[in-house]
Amino acid sequence: MPQQLRIFHCDDSAAFTRLVRHWLEDHPDIEYVGAAHSGEDAMTTIVEARPDVVLLDTMGSPGDTTLLRRIRSEVPQARVIVYSGYVSLLEDGELGAEADAYIEKGDDEDALVAMIRAVAVAAPRR
């Protein structure tokens, strides 16, 4: 079996993280290693989980960019995908510019899995 991609999910909705976990559990090359529901909880658990990819929700908070920068600093191997319902607002914004990729929550499971795989093998943005 190929090495599994370790995925961590930051989202303020516990119900949505459960849904995404359910989606990802069907893929043998992906391991869901945790979730956090606030920025305050995210860094401790992300550092411990050592993910390959972080799915980062946003609601346009300035703290989102700070969290992304901390992830880059403290877990430099992790790629960051902004996974949000507000992707159209990010395309020209600071957070969108600093993420490795972004995908809208309305996209289906297959689009999310394809994005995770593509970002995981791409050279990191630094």
Backbone atoms as SQL, in Angstrom:
CREATE TABLE atoms (id INTEGER PRIMARY KEY, chain TEXT, resi INTEGER, resn TEXT, atom TEXT, x REAL, y REAL, z REAL);
INSERT INTO atoms VALUES
  (1, 'A', 1, 'MET', 'N', 0.849, -1.191, 0.000),
  (2, 'A', 1, 'MET', 'CA', 0.000, 0.000, 0.000),
  (3, 'A', 1, 'MET', 'C', 0.889, 1.246, 0.000),
  (4, 'A', 2, 'PRO', 'N', 0.573, 2.247, -0.830),
  (5, 'A', 2, 'PRO', 'CA', 1.361, 3.486, -0.821),
  (6, 'A', 2, 'PRO', 'C', 1.197, 4.221, 0.507),
  (7, 'A', 3, 'GLN', 'N', 2.158, 5.100, 0.778),
  (8, 'A', 3, 'GLN', 'CA', 2.091, 5.889, 2.008),
  (9, 'A', 3, 'GLN', 'C', 0.802, 6.710, 2.027),
  (10, 'A', 4, 'GLN', 'N', 0.171, 6.772, 3.179),
  (11, 'A', 4, 'GLN', 'CA', -1.066, 7.528, 3.313),
  (12, 'A', 4, 'GLN', 'C', -0.772, 9.015, 3.457),
  (13, 'A', 5, 'LEU', 'N', -1.653, 9.821, 2.886),
  (14, 'A', 5, 'LEU', 'CA', -1.605, 11.266, 3.068),
  (15, 'A', 5, 'LEU', 'C', -2.331, 11.585, 4.359),
  (16, 'A', 6, 'ARG', 'N', -1.669, 12.304, 5.240),
  (17, 'A', 6, 'ARG', 'CA', -2.234, 12.646, 6.554),
  (18, 'A', 6, 'ARG', 'C', -2.972, 13.982, 6.433),
  (19, 'A', 7, 'ILE', 'N', -4.274, 13.980, 6.749),
  (20, 'A', 7, 'ILE', 'CA', -5.129, 15.157, 6.567),
  (21, 'A', 7, 'ILE', 'C', -5.642, 15.637, 7.924),
  (22, 'A', 8, 'PHE', 'N', -5.536, 16.954, 8.146),
  (23, 'A', 8, 'PHE', 'CA', -6.089, 17.593, 9.342),
  (24, 'A', 8, 'PHE', 'C', -7.101, 18.630, 8.862),
  (25, 'A', 9, 'HIS', 'N', -8.215, 18.766, 9.587),
  (26, 'A', 9, 'HIS', 'CA', -9.306, 19.648, 9.151),
  (27, 'A', 9, 'HIS', 'C', -9.619, 20.687, 10.228),
  (28, 'A', 10, 'CYS', 'N', -9.536, 21.953, 9.881),
  (29, 'A', 10, 'CYS', 'CA', -9.914, 23.065, 10.772),
  (30, 'A', 10, 'CYS', 'C', -11.220, 23.659, 10.254),
  (31, 'A', 11, 'ASP', 'N', -12.265, 23.530, 11.041),
  (32, 'A', 11, 'ASP', 'CA', -13.569, 24.046, 10.634),
  (33, 'A', 11, 'ASP', 'C', -14.396, 24.282, 11.888),
  (34, 'A', 12, 'ASP', 'N', -15.138, 25.379, 11.928),
  (35, 'A', 12, 'ASP', 'CA', -15.936, 25.673, 13.118),
  (36, 'A', 12, 'ASP', 'C', -17.179, 24.795, 13.227),
  (37, 'A', 13, 'SER', 'N', -17.461, 23.995, 12.226),
  (38, 'A', 13, 'SER', 'CA', -18.629, 23.118, 12.249),
  (39, 'A', 13, 'SER', 'C', -18.207, 21.669, 12.518),
  (40, 'A', 14, 'ALA', 'N', -18.546, 21.169, 13.693),
  (41, 'A', 14, 'ALA', 'CA', -18.245, 19.774, 14.018),
  (42, 'A', 14, 'ALA', 'C', -18.986, 18.826, 13.077),
  (43, 'A', 15, 'ALA', 'N', -20.189, 19.183, 12.690),
  (44, 'A', 15, 'ALA', 'CA', -20.960, 18.333, 11.779),
  (45, 'A', 15, 'ALA', 'C', -20.263, 18.229, 10.421),
  (46, 'A', 16, 'PHE', 'N', -19.720, 19.335, 9.953),
  (47, 'A', 16, 'PHE', 'CA', -19.054, 19.298, 8.650),
  (48, 'A', 16, 'PHE', 'C', -17.754, 18.505, 8.723),
  (49, 'A', 17, 'THR', 'N', -17.012, 18.622, 9.821),
  (50, 'A', 17, 'THR', 'CA', -15.785, 17.826, 9.931),
  (51, 'A', 17, 'THR', 'C', -16.120, 16.332, 9.970),
  (52, 'A', 18, 'ARG', 'N', -17.231, 15.963, 10.591),
  (53, 'A', 18, 'ARG', 'CA', -17.638, 14.550, 10.593),
  (54, 'A', 18, 'ARG', 'C', -17.954, 14.080, 9.170),
  (55, 'A', 19, 'LEU', 'N', -18.626, 14.924, 8.396),
  (56, 'A', 19, 'LEU', 'CA', -18.951, 14.576, 7.014),
  (57, 'A', 19, 'LEU', 'C', -17.670, 14.380, 6.202),
  (58, 'A', 20, 'VAL', 'N', -16.750, 15.313, 6.300),
  (59, 'A', 20, 'VAL', 'CA', -15.509, 15.216, 5.540),
  (60, 'A', 20, 'VAL', 'C', -14.717, 13.983, 5.969),
  (61, 'A', 21, 'ARG', 'N', -14.677, 13.725, 7.264),
  (62, 'A', 21, 'ARG', 'CA', -13.979, 12.521, 7.746),
  (63, 'A', 21, 'ARG', 'C', -14.596, 11.272, 7.113),
  (64, 'A', 22, 'HIS', 'N', -15.918, 11.221, 7.086),
  (65, 'A', 22, 'HIS', 'CA', -16.618, 10.093, 6.474),
  (66, 'A', 22, 'HIS', 'C', -16.222, 9.939, 5.003),
  (67, 'A', 23, 'TRP', 'N', -16.189, 11.042, 4.267),
  (68, 'A', 23, 'TRP', 'CA', -15.782, 11.001, 2.860),
  (69, 'A', 23, 'TRP', 'C', -14.374, 10.437, 2.715),
  (70, 'A', 24, 'LEU', 'N', -13.454, 10.938, 3.527),
  (71, 'A', 24, 'LEU', 'CA', -12.048, 10.581, 3.362),
  (72, 'A', 24, 'LEU', 'C', -11.738, 9.165, 3.820),
  (73, 'A', 25, 'GLU', 'N', -12.525, 8.627, 4.734),
  (74, 'A', 25, 'GLU', 'CA', -12.285, 7.265, 5.216),
  (75, 'A', 25, 'GLU', 'C', -12.440, 6.218, 4.118),
  (76, 'A', 26, 'ASP', 'N', -13.113, 6.548, 3.038),
  (77, 'A', 26, 'ASP', 'CA', -13.301, 5.609, 1.926),
  (78, 'A', 26, 'ASP', 'C', -12.089, 5.509, 1.002),
  (79, 'A', 27, 'HIS', 'N', -11.047, 6.288, 1.277),
  (80, 'A', 27, 'HIS', 'CA', -9.871, 6.332, 0.405),
  (81, 'A', 27, 'HIS', 'C', -8.662, 5.786, 1.139),
  (82, 'A', 28, 'PRO', 'N', -8.162, 4.617, 0.725),
  (83, 'A', 28, 'PRO', 'CA', -7.079, 3.974, 1.473),
  (84, 'A', 28, 'PRO', 'C', -5.767, 4.759, 1.487),
  (85, 'A', 29, 'ASP', 'N', -5.608, 5.697, 0.574),
  (86, 'A', 29, 'ASP', 'CA', -4.370, 6.485, 0.557),
  (87, 'A', 29, 'ASP', 'C', -4.464, 7.746, 1.418),
  (88, 'A', 30, 'ILE', 'N', -5.589, 7.930, 2.120),
  (89, 'A', 30, 'ILE', 'CA', -5.800, 9.124, 2.936),
  (90, 'A', 30, 'ILE', 'C', -6.113, 8.715, 4.370),
  (91, 'A', 31, 'GLU', 'N', -5.419, 9.361, 5.312),
  (92, 'A', 31, 'GLU', 'CA', -5.656, 9.138, 6.733),
  (93, 'A', 31, 'GLU', 'C', -6.093, 10.462, 7.363),
  (94, 'A', 32, 'TYR', 'N', -7.274, 10.480, 7.923),
  (95, 'A', 32, 'TYR', 'CA', -7.801, 11.668, 8.610),
  (96, 'A', 32, 'TYR', 'C', -7.208, 11.664, 10.013),
  (97, 'A', 33, 'VAL', 'N', -6.325, 12.618, 10.312),
  (98, 'A', 33, 'VAL', 'CA', -5.583, 12.573, 11.581),
  (99, 'A', 33, 'VAL', 'C', -6.106, 13.525, 12.650),
  (100, 'A', 34, 'GLY', 'N', -7.172, 14.264, 12.361),
  (101, 'A', 34, 'GLY', 'CA', -7.747, 15.101, 13.396),
  (102, 'A', 34, 'GLY', 'C', -8.476, 16.310, 12.863),
  (103, 'A', 35, 'ALA', 'N', -9.110, 16.991, 13.822),
  (104, 'A', 35, 'ALA', 'CA', -9.873, 18.196, 13.500),
  (105, 'A', 35, 'ALA', 'C', -9.798, 19.153, 14.673),
  (106, 'A', 36, 'ALA', 'N', -9.951, 20.420, 14.370),
  (107, 'A', 36, 'ALA', 'CA', -10.067, 21.458, 15.389),
  (108, 'A', 36, 'ALA', 'C', -11.201, 22.369, 14.955),
  (109, 'A', 37, 'HIS', 'N', -11.898, 22.912, 15.960),
  (110, 'A', 37, 'HIS', 'CA', -13.064, 23.739, 15.658),
  (111, 'A', 37, 'HIS', 'C', -12.853, 25.209, 15.999),
  (112, 'A', 38, 'SER', 'N', -11.619, 25.563, 16.334),
  (113, 'A', 38, 'SER', 'CA', -11.277, 26.975, 16.550),
  (114, 'A', 38, 'SER', 'C', -9.784, 27.142, 16.286),
  (115, 'A', 39, 'GLY', 'N', -9.393, 28.352, 15.972),
  (116, 'A', 39, 'GLY', 'CA', -7.981, 28.638, 15.746),
  (117, 'A', 39, 'GLY', 'C', -7.136, 28.376, 16.973),
  (118, 'A', 40, 'GLU', 'N', -7.709, 28.640, 18.142),
  (119, 'A', 40, 'GLU', 'CA', -6.967, 28.445, 19.387),
  (120, 'A', 40, 'GLU', 'C', -6.600, 26.973, 19.574),
  (121, 'A', 41, 'ASP', 'N', -7.529, 26.085, 19.250),
  (122, 'A', 41, 'ASP', 'CA', -7.280, 24.649, 19.404),
  (123, 'A', 41, 'ASP', 'C', -6.439, 24.080, 18.268),
  (124, 'A', 42, 'ALA', 'N', -6.467, 24.728, 17.136),
  (125, 'A', 42, 'ALA', 'CA', -5.858, 24.161, 15.943),
  (126, 'A', 42, 'ALA', 'C', -4.361, 23.939, 16.055),
  (127, 'A', 43, 'MET', 'N', -3.613, 24.924, 16.509),
  (128, 'A', 43, 'MET', 'CA', -2.158, 24.810, 16.434),
  (129, 'A', 43, 'MET', 'C', -1.612, 23.670, 17.274),
  (130, 'A', 44, 'THR', 'N', -2.084, 23.511, 18.478),
  (131, 'A', 44, 'THR', 'CA', -1.576, 22.422, 19.314),
  (132, 'A', 44, 'THR', 'C', -1.828, 21.076, 18.651),
  (133, 'A', 45, 'THR', 'N', -3.037, 20.888, 18.162),
  (134, 'A', 45, 'THR', 'CA', -3.369, 19.594, 17.583),
  (135, 'A', 45, 'THR', 'C', -2.724, 19.393, 16.214),
  (136, 'A', 46, 'ILE', 'N', -2.546, 20.449, 15.433),
  (137, 'A', 46, 'ILE', 'CA', -1.877, 20.321, 14.141),
  (138, 'A', 46, 'ILE', 'C', -0.415, 19.929, 14.343),
  (139, 'A', 47, 'VAL', 'N', 0.257, 20.575, 15.262),
  (140, 'A', 47, 'VAL', 'CA', 1.661, 20.252, 15.519),
  (141, 'A', 47, 'VAL', 'C', 1.796, 18.795, 15.947),
  (142, 'A', 48, 'GLU', 'N', 0.901, 18.333, 16.801),
  (143, 'A', 48, 'GLU', 'CA', 0.948, 16.935, 17.258),
  (144, 'A', 48, 'GLU', 'C', 0.620, 15.960, 16.131),
  (145, 'A', 49, 'ALA', 'N', -0.313, 16.294, 15.251),
  (146, 'A', 49, 'ALA', 'CA', -0.767, 15.390, 14.195),
  (147, 'A', 49, 'ALA', 'C', 0.229, 15.293, 13.029),
  (148, 'A', 50, 'ARG', 'N', 1.028, 16.331, 12.803),
  (149, 'A', 50, 'ARG', 'CA', 2.002, 16.362, 11.713),
  (150, 'A', 50, 'ARG', 'C', 1.375, 15.988, 10.354),
  (151, 'A', 51, 'PRO', 'N', 0.342, 16.722, 9.936),
  (152, 'A', 51, 'PRO', 'CA', -0.339, 16.364, 8.686),
  (153, 'A', 51, 'PRO', 'C', 0.483, 16.740, 7.449),
  (154, 'A', 52, 'ASP', 'N', 0.140, 16.095, 6.352),
  (155, 'A', 52, 'ASP', 'CA', 0.682, 16.469, 5.049),
  (156, 'A', 52, 'ASP', 'C', -0.131, 17.615, 4.453),
  (157, 'A', 53, 'VAL', 'N', -1.439, 17.604, 4.737),
  (158, 'A', 53, 'VAL', 'CA', -2.357, 18.616, 4.200),
  (159, 'A', 53, 'VAL', 'C', -3.302, 19.060, 5.312),
  (160, 'A', 54, 'VAL', 'N', -3.499, 20.382, 5.413),
  (161, 'A', 54, 'VAL', 'CA', -4.478, 20.961, 6.333),
  (162, 'A', 54, 'VAL', 'C', -5.598, 21.557, 5.495),
  (163, 'A', 55, 'LEU', 'N', -6.838, 21.155, 5.798),
  (164, 'A', 55, 'LEU', 'CA', -8.019, 21.788, 5.215),
  (165, 'A', 55, 'LEU', 'C', -8.419, 22.892, 6.182),
  (166, 'A', 56, 'LEU', 'N', -8.421, 24.132, 5.711),
  (167, 'A', 56, 'LEU', 'CA', -8.646, 25.288, 6.578),
  (168, 'A', 56, 'LEU', 'C', -9.891, 26.043, 6.143),
  (169, 'A', 57, 'ASP', 'N', -10.892, 26.021, 6.999),
  (170, 'A', 57, 'ASP', 'CA', -12.109, 26.787, 6.756),
  (171, 'A', 57, 'ASP', 'C', -11.837, 28.251, 7.083),
  (172, 'A', 58, 'THR', 'N', -12.612, 29.126, 6.496),
  (173, 'A', 58, 'THR', 'CA', -12.518, 30.541, 6.826),
  (174, 'A', 58, 'THR', 'C', -13.888, 31.186, 6.727),
  (175, 'A', 59, 'MET', 'N', -14.065, 32.214, 7.553),
  (176, 'A', 59, 'MET', 'CA', -15.259, 33.044, 7.421),
  (177, 'A', 59, 'MET', 'C', -14.827, 34.488, 7.237),
  (178, 'A', 60, 'GLY', 'N', -13.627, 34.666, 6.682),
  (179, 'A', 60, 'GLY', 'CA', -13.127, 35.999, 6.407),
  (180, 'A', 60, 'GLY', 'C', -12.482, 36.676, 7.595),
  (181, 'A', 61, 'SER', 'N', -12.149, 35.930, 8.633),
  (182, 'A', 61, 'SER', 'CA', -11.533, 36.501, 9.826),
  (183, 'A', 61, 'SER', 'C', -10.055, 36.796, 9.589),
  (184, 'A', 62, 'PRO', 'N', -9.537, 37.935, 10.100),
  (185, 'A', 62, 'PRO', 'CA', -8.102, 38.201, 9.994),
  (186, 'A', 62, 'PRO', 'C', -7.267, 37.119, 10.674),
  (187, 'A', 63, 'GLY', 'N', -7.846, 36.429, 11.653),
  (188, 'A', 63, 'GLY', 'CA', -7.142, 35.353, 12.328),
  (189, 'A', 63, 'GLY', 'C', -6.848, 34.167, 11.427),
  (190, 'A', 64, 'ASP', 'N', -7.580, 34.037, 10.316),
  (191, 'A', 64, 'ASP', 'CA', -7.354, 32.931, 9.394),
  (192, 'A', 64, 'ASP', 'C', -5.962, 33.013, 8.776),
  (193, 'A', 65, 'THR', 'N', -5.556, 34.205, 8.354),
  (194, 'A', 65, 'THR', 'CA', -4.233, 34.378, 7.760),
  (195, 'A', 65, 'THR', 'C', -3.153, 34.151, 8.806),
  (196, 'A', 66, 'THR', 'N', -3.372, 34.599, 10.024),
  (197, 'A', 66, 'THR', 'CA', -2.410, 34.355, 11.106),
  (198, 'A', 66, 'THR', 'C', -2.254, 32.865, 11.347),
  (199, 'A', 67, 'LEU', 'N', -3.350, 32.127, 11.373),
  (200, 'A', 67, 'LEU', 'CA', -3.297, 30.686, 11.569),
  (201, 'A', 67, 'LEU', 'C', -2.539, 30.020, 10.423),
  (202, 'A', 68, 'LEU', 'N', -2.816, 30.414, 9.202),
  (203, 'A', 68, 'LEU', 'CA', -2.114, 29.832, 8.064),
  (204, 'A', 68, 'LEU', 'C', -0.609, 30.076, 8.186),
  (205, 'A', 69, 'ARG', 'N', -0.214, 31.263, 8.561),
  (206, 'A', 69, 'ARG', 'CA', 1.221, 31.567, 8.724),
  (207, 'A', 69, 'ARG', 'C', 1.842, 30.748, 9.845),
  (208, 'A', 70, 'ARG', 'N', 1.111, 30.537, 10.927),
  (209, 'A', 70, 'ARG', 'CA', 1.633, 29.701, 12.017),
  (210, 'A', 70, 'ARG', 'C', 1.787, 28.256, 11.564),
  (211, 'A', 71, 'ILE', 'N', 0.844, 27.767, 10.784),
  (212, 'A', 71, 'ILE', 'CA', 0.968, 26.410, 10.249),
  (213, 'A', 71, 'ILE', 'C', 2.239, 26.320, 9.412),
  (214, 'A', 72, 'ARG', 'N', 2.451, 27.294, 8.538),
  (215, 'A', 72, 'ARG', 'CA', 3.650, 27.311, 7.682),
  (216, 'A', 72, 'ARG', 'C', 4.928, 27.321, 8.526),
  (217, 'A', 73, 'SER', 'N', 4.908, 28.063, 9.612),
  (218, 'A', 73, 'SER', 'CA', 6.089, 28.187, 10.459),
  (219, 'A', 73, 'SER', 'C', 6.331, 26.940, 11.309),
  (220, 'A', 74, 'GLU', 'N', 5.282, 26.407, 11.920),
  (221, 'A', 74, 'GLU', 'CA', 5.432, 25.335, 12.892),
  (222, 'A', 74, 'GLU', 'C', 5.297, 23.930, 12.306),
  (223, 'A', 75, 'VAL', 'N', 4.677, 23.816, 11.155),
  (224, 'A', 75, 'VAL', 'CA', 4.533, 22.519, 10.485),
  (225, 'A', 75, 'VAL', 'C', 4.853, 22.748, 8.998),
  (226, 'A', 76, 'PRO', 'N', 6.122, 23.040, 8.704),
  (227, 'A', 76, 'PRO', 'CA', 6.473, 23.496, 7.352),
  (228, 'A', 76, 'PRO', 'C', 6.218, 22.481, 6.239),
  (229, 'A', 77, 'GLN', 'N', 6.133, 21.207, 6.561),
  (230, 'A', 77, 'GLN', 'CA', 5.872, 20.220, 5.510),
  (231, 'A', 77, 'GLN', 'C', 4.408, 20.209, 5.085),
  (232, 'A', 78, 'ALA', 'N', 3.530, 20.785, 5.878),
  (233, 'A', 78, 'ALA', 'CA', 2.091, 20.738, 5.585),
  (234, 'A', 78, 'ALA', 'C', 1.717, 21.705, 4.463),
  (235, 'A', 79, 'ARG', 'N', 0.924, 21.202, 3.549),
  (236, 'A', 79, 'ARG', 'CA', 0.304, 22.046, 2.533),
  (237, 'A', 79, 'ARG', 'C', -1.030, 22.516, 3.113),
  (238, 'A', 80, 'VAL', 'N', -1.505, 23.674, 2.669),
  (239, 'A', 80, 'VAL', 'CA', -2.757, 24.218, 3.200),
  (240, 'A', 80, 'VAL', 'C', -3.735, 24.461, 2.051),
  (241, 'A', 81, 'ILE', 'N', -4.907, 23.837, 2.191),
  (242, 'A', 81, 'ILE', 'CA', -6.007, 24.064, 1.258),
  (243, 'A', 81, 'ILE', 'C', -7.079, 24.829, 2.015),
  (244, 'A', 82, 'VAL', 'N', -7.415, 26.011, 1.548),
  (245, 'A', 82, 'VAL', 'CA', -8.547, 26.727, 2.130),
  (246, 'A', 82, 'VAL', 'C', -9.797, 26.061, 1.576),
  (247, 'A', 83, 'TYR', 'N', -10.611, 25.547, 2.494),
  (248, 'A', 83, 'TYR', 'CA', -11.809, 24.788, 2.145),
  (249, 'A', 83, 'TYR', 'C', -12.979, 25.523, 2.773),
  (250, 'A', 84, 'SER', 'N', -13.640, 26.348, 1.975),
  (251, 'A', 84, 'SER', 'CA', -14.580, 27.305, 2.533),
  (252, 'A', 84, 'SER', 'C', -15.756, 27.555, 1.604),
  (253, 'A', 85, 'GLY', 'N', -16.816, 28.046, 2.179),
  (254, 'A', 85, 'GLY', 'CA', -17.951, 28.504, 1.394),
  (255, 'A', 85, 'GLY', 'C', -17.733, 29.910, 0.854),
  (256, 'A', 86, 'TYR', 'N', -16.617, 30.522, 1.217),
  (257, 'A', 86, 'TYR', 'CA', -16.328, 31.902, 0.823),
  (258, 'A', 86, 'TYR', 'C', -15.157, 31.987, -0.143),
  (259, 'A', 87, 'VAL', 'N', -14.945, 30.970, -0.961),
  (260, 'A', 87, 'VAL', 'CA', -13.790, 30.934, -1.846),
  (261, 'A', 87, 'VAL', 'C', -13.762, 32.130, -2.794),
  (262, 'A', 88, 'SER', 'N', -14.914, 32.567, -3.287),
  (263, 'A', 88, 'SER', 'CA', -14.924, 33.697, -4.225),
  (264, 'A', 88, 'SER', 'C', -14.340, 34.949, -3.594),
  (265, 'A', 89, 'LEU', 'N', -14.447, 35.086, -2.274),
  (266, 'A', 89, 'LEU', 'CA', -13.873, 36.237, -1.589),
  (267, 'A', 89, 'LEU', 'C', -12.364, 36.101, -1.396),
  (268, 'A', 90, 'LEU', 'N', -11.845, 34.902, -1.526),
  (269, 'A', 90, 'LEU', 'CA', -10.429, 34.651, -1.264),
  (270, 'A', 90, 'LEU', 'C', -9.545, 34.777, -2.481),
  (271, 'A', 91, 'GLU', 'N', -10.110, 34.679, -3.647),
  (272, 'A', 91, 'GLU', 'CA', -9.293, 34.577, -4.844),
  (273, 'A', 91, 'GLU', 'C', -8.278, 35.700, -4.974),
  (274, 'A', 92, 'ASP', 'N', -8.617, 36.892, -4.574),
  (275, 'A', 92, 'ASP', 'CA', -7.679, 38.007, -4.656),
  (276, 'A', 92, 'ASP', 'C', -7.204, 38.462, -3.291),
  (277, 'A', 93, 'GLY', 'N', -7.613, 37.797, -2.242),
  (278, 'A', 93, 'GLY', 'CA', -7.268, 38.214, -0.891),
  (279, 'A', 93, 'GLY', 'C', -5.963, 37.611, -0.398),
  (280, 'A', 94, 'GLU', 'N', -5.535, 38.089, 0.756),
  (281, 'A', 94, 'GLU', 'CA', -4.271, 37.664, 1.348),
  (282, 'A', 94, 'GLU', 'C', -4.266, 36.177, 1.689),
  (283, 'A', 95, 'LEU', 'N', -5.326, 35.684, 2.279),
  (284, 'A', 95, 'LEU', 'CA', -5.370, 34.274, 2.662),
  (285, 'A', 95, 'LEU', 'C', -5.321, 33.380, 1.426),
  (286, 'A', 96, 'GLY', 'N', -6.091, 33.703, 0.428),
  (287, 'A', 96, 'GLY', 'CA', -6.070, 32.920, -0.807),
  (288, 'A', 96, 'GLY', 'C', -4.713, 32.937, -1.471),
  (289, 'A', 97, 'ALA', 'N', -4.030, 34.076, -1.403),
  (290, 'A', 97, 'ALA', 'CA', -2.695, 34.177, -2.000),
  (291, 'A', 97, 'ALA', 'C', -1.677, 33.335, -1.254),
  (292, 'A', 98, 'GLU', 'N', -1.878, 33.111, 0.032),
  (293, 'A', 98, 'GLU', 'CA', -0.912, 32.355, 0.826),
  (294, 'A', 98, 'GLU', 'C', -1.214, 30.866, 0.900),
  (295, 'A', 99, 'ALA', 'N', -2.409, 30.464, 0.546),
  (296, 'A', 99, 'ALA', 'CA', -2.762, 29.044, 0.575),
  (297, 'A', 99, 'ALA', 'C', -2.145, 28.331, -0.623),
  (298, 'A', 100, 'ASP', 'N', -1.952, 27.027, -0.493),
  (299, 'A', 100, 'ASP', 'CA', -1.470, 26.237, -1.621),
  (300, 'A', 100, 'ASP', 'C', -2.569, 26.056, -2.654),
  (301, 'A', 101, 'ALA', 'N', -3.810, 26.048, -2.192),
  (302, 'A', 101, 'ALA', 'CA', -4.966, 25.904, -3.073),
  (303, 'A', 101, 'ALA', 'C', -6.207, 26.270, -2.286),
  (304, 'A', 102, 'TYR', 'N', -7.305, 26.421, -2.990),
  (305, 'A', 102, 'TYR', 'CA', -8.576, 26.621, -2.319),
  (306, 'A', 102, 'TYR', 'C', -9.664, 25.926, -3.106),
  (307, 'A', 103, 'ILE', 'N', -10.648, 25.461, -2.363),
  (308, 'A', 103, 'ILE', 'CA', -11.762, 24.738, -2.964),
  (309, 'A', 103, 'ILE', 'C', -13.032, 25.113, -2.208),
  (310, 'A', 104, 'GLU', 'N', -14.108, 25.207, -2.933),
  (311, 'A', 104, 'GLU', 'CA', -15.381, 25.610, -2.324),
  (312, 'A', 104, 'GLU', 'C', -16.077, 24.422, -1.669),
  (313, 'A', 105, 'LYS', 'N', -16.677, 24.666, -0.503),
  (314, 'A', 105, 'LYS', 'CA', -17.380, 23.606, 0.220),
  (315, 'A', 105, 'LYS', 'C', -18.496, 22.980, -0.600),
  (316, 'A', 106, 'GLY', 'N', -19.042, 23.671, -1.542),
  (317, 'A', 106, 'GLY', 'CA', -20.105, 23.112, -2.371),
  (318, 'A', 106, 'GLY', 'C', -19.618, 22.069, -3.366),
  (319, 'A', 107, 'ASP', 'N', -18.302, 21.983, -3.566),
  (320, 'A', 107, 'ASP', 'CA', -17.766, 20.968, -4.473),
  (321, 'A', 107, 'ASP', 'C', -17.950, 19.586, -3.846),
  (322, 'A', 108, 'ASP', 'N', -17.983, 18.579, -4.667),
  (323, 'A', 108, 'ASP', 'CA', -18.261, 17.237, -4.157),
  (324, 'A', 108, 'ASP', 'C', -17.010, 16.550, -3.604),
  (325, 'A', 109, 'GLU', 'N', -17.239, 15.377, -3.065),
  (326, 'A', 109, 'GLU', 'CA', -16.176, 14.576, -2.445),
  (327, 'A', 109, 'GLU', 'C', -15.033, 14.305, -3.422),
  (328, 'A', 110, 'ASP', 'N', -15.361, 13.964, -4.661),
  (329, 'A', 110, 'ASP', 'CA', -14.324, 13.640, -5.640),
  (330, 'A', 110, 'ASP', 'C', -13.418, 14.830, -5.923),
  (331, 'A', 111, 'ALA', 'N', -14.001, 16.023, -6.003),
  (332, 'A', 111, 'ALA', 'CA', -13.201, 17.227, -6.233),
  (333, 'A', 111, 'ALA', 'C', -12.269, 17.490, -5.050),
  (334, 'A', 112, 'LEU', 'N', -12.761, 17.292, -3.829),
  (335, 'A', 112, 'LEU', 'CA', -11.936, 17.495, -2.644),
  (336, 'A', 112, 'LEU', 'C', -10.775, 16.500, -2.616),
  (337, 'A', 113, 'VAL', 'N', -11.054, 15.241, -2.845),
  (338, 'A', 113, 'VAL', 'CA', -10.011, 14.213, -2.819),
  (339, 'A', 113, 'VAL', 'C', -8.976, 14.484, -3.911),
  (340, 'A', 114, 'ALA', 'N', -9.419, 14.860, -5.092),
  (341, 'A', 114, 'ALA', 'CA', -8.484, 15.184, -6.178),
  (342, 'A', 114, 'ALA', 'C', -7.592, 16.362, -5.802),
  (343, 'A', 115, 'MET', 'N', -8.173, 17.372, -5.161),
  (344, 'A', 115, 'MET', 'CA', -7.395, 18.536, -4.741),
  (345, 'A', 115, 'MET', 'C', -6.366, 18.145, -3.680),
  (346, 'A', 116, 'ILE', 'N', -6.770, 17.342, -2.708),
  (347, 'A', 116, 'ILE', 'CA', -5.839, 16.892, -1.669),
  (348, 'A', 116, 'ILE', 'C', -4.656, 16.171, -2.307),
  (349, 'A', 117, 'ARG', 'N', -4.928, 15.259, -3.196),
  (350, 'A', 117, 'ARG', 'CA', -3.851, 14.491, -3.848),
  (351, 'A', 117, 'ARG', 'C', -2.941, 15.392, -4.667),
  (352, 'A', 118, 'ALA', 'N', -3.514, 16.325, -5.405),
  (353, 'A', 118, 'ALA', 'CA', -2.708, 17.218, -6.232),
  (354, 'A', 118, 'ALA', 'C', -1.813, 18.122, -5.384),
  (355, 'A', 119, 'VAL', 'N', -2.379, 18.675, -4.326),
  (356, 'A', 119, 'VAL', 'CA', -1.617, 19.588, -3.468),
  (357, 'A', 119, 'VAL', 'C', -0.532, 18.844, -2.702),
  (358, 'A', 120, 'ALA', 'N', -0.811, 17.612, -2.304),
  (359, 'A', 120, 'ALA', 'CA', 0.148, 16.841, -1.520),
  (360, 'A', 120, 'ALA', 'C', 1.429, 16.556, -2.293),
  (361, 'A', 121, 'VAL', 'N', 1.347, 16.427, -3.600),
  (362, 'A', 121, 'VAL', 'CA', 2.535, 16.114, -4.396),
  (363, 'A', 121, 'VAL', 'C', 3.192, 17.347, -5.006),
  (364, 'A', 122, 'ALA', 'N', 2.532, 18.481, -4.926),
  (365, 'A', 122, 'ALA', 'CA', 3.086, 19.717, -5.490),
  (366, 'A', 122, 'ALA', 'C', 4.178, 20.268, -4.590),
  (367, 'A', 123, 'ALA', 'N', 5.073, 21.026, -5.177),
  (368, 'A', 123, 'ALA', 'CA', 6.106, 21.709, -4.388),
  (369, 'A', 123, 'ALA', 'C', 5.434, 22.720, -3.481),
  (370, 'A', 124, 'PRO', 'N', 5.892, 22.841, -2.232),
  (371, 'A', 124, 'PRO', 'CA', 5.263, 23.784, -1.301),
  (372, 'A', 124, 'PRO', 'C', 5.469, 25.237, -1.723),
  (373, 'A', 125, 'ARG', 'N', 4.488, 26.061, -1.406),
  (374, 'A', 125, 'ARG', 'CA', 4.600, 27.510, -1.637),
  (375, 'A', 125, 'ARG', 'C', 5.307, 28.102, -0.451),
  (376, 'A', 126, 'ARG', 'N', 6.335, 28.828, -0.667),
  (377, 'A', 126, 'ARG', 'CA', 7.061, 29.477, 0.435),
  (378, 'A', 126, 'ARG', 'C', 7.436, 30.872, 0.065);
